[in-house]
Amino acid sequence: MNADNKIGQLSVSPLVLGGNVFGWTADTPTSFAVLDAYTAGGGNAIDTADAYSAWVEGNKGGESETVIGEWLAARGSSVRDNVVIATKVARHPDHMGLAPATIKAACEDSLRRLQTDRIDLYYTHFDDESVPVSDIIGALDDLVREGKVREIAASNISPSRLAESLAFSDQEGLARYVALQPHYNLVSRNTYEGEPAALAQRESLAVLPYYALASGFLTGKYRPGEAAPEGARTGKAAQYLATERGQRVLAALTTVANAHQVSEATVALAWLAAQPTVTAPIASARTVDQLPALMAFADLRLTNDELRLLTDASA
């Protein structure tokens, strides 16, 4: 798994490892094992956020960053220098929104938890339309100039605000968003395909979709008429399973997976990676056993007929 996908000056592997489970459904030893297995397999990009996992009772946000920071400290500079760490600002309970002072304070806290001197890719997690783009970009540019951030990116932002941000950066010669992280997968296409995708292509943005496996629905572990496996989180997956479209997608995934003797998760990620503008999907593994199916998509080449089957099933 070579790190040959470009995000600005950064090079990332085909799969970006999602860190939302660290400190939540994966404890520290398990998280370390997942991170070790991922990097041993050639993966080099880890995506987290300062808000992970504030939604869990007893947590306050920053748990994922803390686990990753402890892992980086334990593994040493040789590992830190070879991985791309992405995190986000705007949703930590102590640092809500994107006011310049909030961005800078949140960045300092993320650096401390991650036990590093720089964030490779820093996202605005959710846009804050109460703050002018000039203020947001200005604060992010300050962090880049100070060497605390290498590249900046956006997630959960309207096309109009994204375009305005890019135009301001170009006009003022300031740091520019190099990537977009949209909600995009085989069963969630409408929020990205169309204007956001066209803008990403026009502006040469790297695109790294989150929820690439639709909260586990696209792994094949959910089946019509069958109980969800123990430990599965069924909320959104159950909603997809209840629709005719969701069942069509599962059937198509299984057909293609059987043809290649791989898992449905591998096929779902391969479809996503084959879409125009997509640089690398983001997917998380709660256990080491879940990793091989995720990483295998990099070696899977779907035929045009297989891509069309999946696309039509999810239309």
C-alpha positions as CSV (number, residue, x, y, z in Angstrom):
1,M,0.0,0.0,0.0
2,N,2.1,2.9,-1.3
3,A,1.6,6.5,-0.1
4,D,1.2,8.0,-3.6
5,N,-2.1,10.0,-3.3
6,K,-1.4,13.7,-3.0
7,I,-3.1,16.1,-0.6
8,G,-1.3,19.4,-1.2
9,Q,2.3,18.7,-0.2
10,L,1.3,15.5,1.7
11,S,1.3,11.9,0.3
12,V,-1.1,9.4,1.7
13,S,-1.9,5.7,1.3
14,P,-5.1,4.6,-0.4
15,L,-6.9,4.0,2.9
16,V,-7.0,6.7,5.6
17,L,-7.6,5.1,9.0
18,G,-10.4,6.7,10.9
19,G,-9.7,7.4,14.5
20,N,-13.2,7.9,15.8
21,V,-13.2,4.5,17.5
22,F,-10.0,5.1,19.6
23,G,-10.9,5.8,23.2
24,W,-14.5,4.8,22.4
25,T,-15.2,1.3,21.1
26,A,-11.5,0.5,21.0
27,D,-9.6,0.7,24.2
28,T,-6.0,1.9,24.3
29,P,-4.2,-1.5,23.9
30,T,-6.6,-2.4,21.0
31,S,-6.1,1.0,19.4
32,F,-2.3,0.6,19.6
33,A,-2.6,-2.8,17.9
34,V,-4.8,-1.4,15.1
35,L,-2.4,1.5,14.5
36,D,0.6,-0.9,14.5
37,A,-1.1,-3.3,12.1
38,Y,-2.3,-0.4,9.8
39,T,1.2,1.1,9.5
40,A,2.9,-2.3,9.2
41,G,0.6,-2.9,6.2
42,G,1.8,0.3,4.5
43,G,-0.9,2.7,5.8
44,N,0.3,6.2,6.7
45,A,-2.6,8.5,7.3
46,I,-4.7,8.8,10.4
47,D,-7.8,10.9,10.6
48,T,-9.2,12.1,14.0
49,A,-10.9,15.2,15.5
50,D,-10.7,17.1,18.8
51,A,-14.4,16.2,19.4
52,Y,-13.9,12.4,19.3
53,S,-15.5,11.1,21.5
54,A,-17.4,13.7,23.4
55,W,-20.7,12.0,22.7
56,V,-19.8,9.1,25.0
57,E,-21.0,9.4,28.6
58,G,-18.0,10.2,30.8
59,N,-15.9,11.5,27.9
60,K,-15.2,15.2,27.3
61,G,-13.6,15.2,23.8
62,G,-10.0,14.6,22.9
63,E,-10.0,10.9,23.8
64,S,-9.0,9.8,20.3
65,E,-6.3,12.4,20.0
66,T,-4.9,11.3,23.4
67,V,-4.7,7.7,22.4
68,I,-3.0,8.6,19.1
69,G,-0.6,10.9,20.9
70,E,0.3,8.1,23.4
71,W,0.9,5.7,20.5
72,L,3.1,8.3,18.6
73,A,5.1,8.9,21.8
74,A,5.6,5.1,22.4
75,R,6.6,4.4,18.8
76,G,9.0,7.4,18.5
77,S,10.0,9.9,15.9
78,S,10.7,7.5,13.1
79,V,6.9,6.6,13.1
80,R,5.8,10.2,13.6
81,D,7.9,11.4,10.6
82,N,6.3,8.7,8.4
83,V,2.6,9.2,9.2
84,V,0.2,12.0,8.2
85,I,-1.9,13.1,11.2
86,A,-5.2,14.8,10.3
87,T,-7.4,16.4,13.0
88,K,-10.3,18.9,13.1
89,V,-11.6,22.0,14.9
90,A,-15.1,23.4,15.7
91,R,-16.9,20.7,17.7
92,H,-14.9,20.2,20.9
93,P,-17.2,21.2,23.9
94,D,-14.5,23.6,25.1
95,H,-13.8,25.1,21.6
96,M,-17.1,25.3,19.7
97,G,-17.2,27.2,16.4
98,L,-14.5,28.8,14.2
99,A,-13.7,32.2,15.8
100,P,-10.0,32.9,15.3
101,A,-9.2,32.6,19.0
102,T,-11.2,29.4,19.2
103,I,-9.2,27.9,16.3
104,K,-5.9,28.8,17.8
105,A,-6.7,27.5,21.3
106,A,-8.1,24.3,19.9
107,C,-5.0,23.8,17.9
108,E,-2.8,24.1,20.9
109,D,-4.9,21.6,22.8
110,S,-4.8,19.1,19.9
111,L,-1.0,19.5,19.6
112,R,-0.7,18.7,23.3
113,R,-2.9,15.7,23.2
114,L,-1.2,14.4,20.0
115,Q,2.2,14.9,21.6
116,T,3.5,16.4,18.4
117,D,4.8,19.8,17.2
118,R,2.7,19.9,14.0
119,I,-0.6,18.8,12.6
120,D,-0.2,17.6,9.0
121,L,-3.8,18.3,7.9
122,Y,-6.1,20.5,9.9
123,Y,-9.8,20.5,9.0
124,T,-12.6,22.9,9.9
125,H,-14.9,20.1,11.1
126,F,-18.1,21.9,10.5
127,D,-18.4,25.4,9.0
128,D,-19.4,28.3,11.3
129,E,-21.3,30.7,9.1
130,S,-21.4,33.3,11.9
131,V,-17.7,33.9,11.3
132,P,-16.5,35.5,8.0
133,V,-14.3,33.3,5.8
134,S,-11.6,36.0,6.0
135,D,-11.3,35.4,9.8
136,I,-11.3,31.6,9.5
137,I,-8.7,31.6,6.7
138,G,-6.6,34.3,8.5
139,A,-6.4,32.2,11.7
140,L,-5.6,29.0,9.8
141,D,-2.9,30.9,7.8
142,D,-1.3,32.1,11.0
143,L,-1.0,28.5,12.2
144,V,0.6,27.4,8.9
145,R,3.1,30.3,9.1
146,E,3.9,29.4,12.7
147,G,4.7,25.8,11.5
148,K,1.9,24.3,13.7
149,V,-0.1,23.1,10.7
150,R,1.2,21.9,7.3
151,E,-2.0,21.9,5.2
152,I,-5.6,23.0,5.8
153,A,-8.9,21.4,4.7
154,A,-12.6,21.6,5.1
155,S,-15.5,19.3,6.0
156,N,-19.2,19.8,6.2
157,I,-19.2,23.1,4.3
158,S,-21.6,24.4,1.7
159,P,-20.2,24.8,-1.9
160,S,-20.8,28.6,-1.7
161,R,-18.8,29.0,1.5
162,L,-16.0,26.7,0.2
163,A,-15.8,28.7,-3.0
164,E,-15.7,31.9,-1.1
165,S,-12.9,30.6,1.2
166,L,-10.8,29.4,-1.8
167,A,-11.3,32.8,-3.6
168,F,-10.2,34.7,-0.5
169,S,-7.1,32.6,-0.1
170,D,-6.2,33.1,-3.7
171,Q,-6.9,36.9,-3.5
172,E,-4.8,37.4,-0.4
173,G,-2.1,34.9,-1.0
174,L,-3.0,32.9,2.2
175,A,-3.1,29.3,3.1
176,R,-5.7,27.5,0.9
177,Y,-7.8,24.5,1.6
178,V,-6.3,21.5,-0.2
179,A,-8.9,18.9,0.7
180,L,-12.6,18.3,1.3
181,Q,-14.0,15.6,3.6
182,P,-17.6,14.9,2.6
183,H,-20.1,12.4,3.7
184,Y,-20.1,10.0,0.7
185,N,-20.6,6.3,0.1
186,L,-22.6,3.9,-2.0
187,V,-25.8,4.7,-0.1
188,S,-25.2,8.4,0.6
189,R,-24.4,10.0,-2.7
190,N,-26.7,13.0,-3.1
191,T,-24.9,15.3,-0.6
192,Y,-21.6,15.1,-2.6
193,E,-22.3,14.2,-6.2
194,G,-23.2,17.3,-8.2
195,E,-22.1,20.8,-7.2
196,P,-19.7,19.8,-4.4
197,A,-17.9,17.2,-6.6
198,A,-17.8,19.7,-9.5
199,L,-16.2,22.3,-7.2
200,A,-13.7,19.9,-5.8
201,Q,-12.7,18.9,-9.4
202,R,-12.5,22.5,-10.6
203,E,-10.4,23.6,-7.6
204,S,-8.2,20.5,-7.6
205,L,-9.1,19.5,-4.1
206,A,-8.3,16.1,-2.7
207,V,-11.5,14.4,-1.6
208,L,-11.5,12.0,1.4
209,P,-15.0,10.7,2.1
210,Y,-16.0,9.9,5.7
211,Y,-18.6,7.2,6.6
212,A,-17.2,5.3,3.6
213,L,-18.8,2.1,4.9
214,A,-22.1,3.8,5.9
215,S,-21.7,3.1,9.6
216,G,-20.9,-0.6,8.9
217,F,-23.9,-1.2,6.6
218,L,-21.6,-1.7,3.6
219,T,-19.5,-4.4,5.3
220,G,-22.1,-7.1,4.6
221,K,-22.7,-7.9,8.3
222,Y,-26.3,-6.6,8.1
223,R,-28.8,-8.8,6.1
224,P,-32.5,-8.6,5.5
225,G,-34.4,-10.7,8.0
226,E,-31.3,-11.4,10.1
227,A,-30.4,-10.1,13.6
228,A,-27.4,-7.7,13.6
229,P,-24.2,-9.3,14.9
230,E,-23.3,-8.8,18.5
231,G,-21.5,-5.6,19.1
232,A,-22.8,-4.0,15.9
233,R,-24.1,-0.4,16.0
234,T,-27.4,-0.7,14.2
235,G,-28.9,2.8,14.1
236,K,-28.1,4.1,10.6
237,A,-27.4,0.7,9.2
238,A,-30.9,-0.5,10.2
239,Q,-32.4,2.5,8.3
240,Y,-30.5,1.6,5.2
241,L,-31.4,-2.1,5.5
242,A,-35.1,-1.2,5.7
243,T,-35.2,0.3,2.2
244,E,-35.4,-1.4,-1.1
245,R,-32.5,0.6,-2.3
246,G,-30.3,-0.6,0.6
247,Q,-31.1,-4.2,-0.1
248,R,-30.3,-3.7,-3.8
249,V,-26.9,-2.3,-2.9
250,L,-26.2,-5.2,-0.6
251,A,-27.1,-7.7,-3.3
252,A,-24.9,-6.0,-5.8
253,L,-22.0,-5.8,-3.3
254,T,-22.4,-9.6,-2.6
255,T,-22.4,-10.4,-6.3
256,V,-19.2,-8.5,-6.9
257,A,-17.5,-9.7,-3.7
258,N,-18.2,-13.3,-4.5
259,A,-16.8,-12.9,-8.0
260,H,-13.5,-11.7,-6.5
261,Q,-13.6,-13.7,-3.3
262,V,-13.3,-10.6,-1.2
263,S,-15.5,-9.0,1.4
264,E,-18.3,-6.6,0.8
265,A,-16.3,-3.9,2.6
266,T,-13.5,-4.3,0.2
267,V,-15.8,-3.8,-2.8
268,A,-17.6,-0.8,-1.3
269,L,-14.2,1.0,-0.7
270,A,-13.0,0.0,-4.2
271,W,-16.2,1.5,-5.7
272,L,-15.7,4.7,-3.7
273,A,-12.0,5.0,-4.6
274,A,-12.9,4.6,-8.3
275,Q,-15.2,7.6,-8.3
276,P,-14.0,10.8,-10.0
277,T,-12.3,13.3,-7.5
278,V,-12.0,10.7,-4.7
279,T,-8.4,10.6,-3.4
280,A,-8.7,8.2,-0.5
281,P,-11.7,6.9,1.6
282,I,-11.6,7.0,5.4
283,A,-12.6,3.9,7.3
284,S,-12.1,2.9,10.9
285,A,-11.3,-0.5,12.4
286,R,-12.4,-1.4,15.9
287,T,-10.2,-4.5,15.9
288,V,-7.1,-5.7,14.1
289,D,-9.2,-8.4,12.4
290,Q,-11.3,-5.8,10.6
291,L,-8.3,-4.2,9.0
292,P,-7.4,-6.6,6.2
293,A,-10.7,-6.3,4.4
294,L,-10.4,-2.5,4.5
295,M,-6.8,-2.4,3.2
296,A,-7.4,-5.0,0.5
297,F,-9.4,-2.6,-1.7
298,A,-6.1,-1.0,-2.9
299,D,-5.4,-4.2,-4.8
300,L,-8.9,-4.7,-6.2
301,R,-9.7,-3.6,-9.7
302,L,-13.4,-3.6,-10.5
303,T,-14.5,-3.9,-14.1
304,N,-16.6,-1.3,-15.8
305,D,-19.5,-3.6,-15.6
306,E,-19.1,-4.2,-11.9
307,L,-18.8,-0.4,-11.2
308,R,-21.9,0.1,-13.3
309,L,-23.8,-2.6,-11.4
310,L,-23.0,-1.0,-8.1
311,T,-23.7,2.5,-9.3
312,D,-27.1,1.5,-10.8
313,A,-28.1,-0.4,-7.6
314,S,-27.4,2.7,-5.5
315,A,-29.1,5.1,-7.8
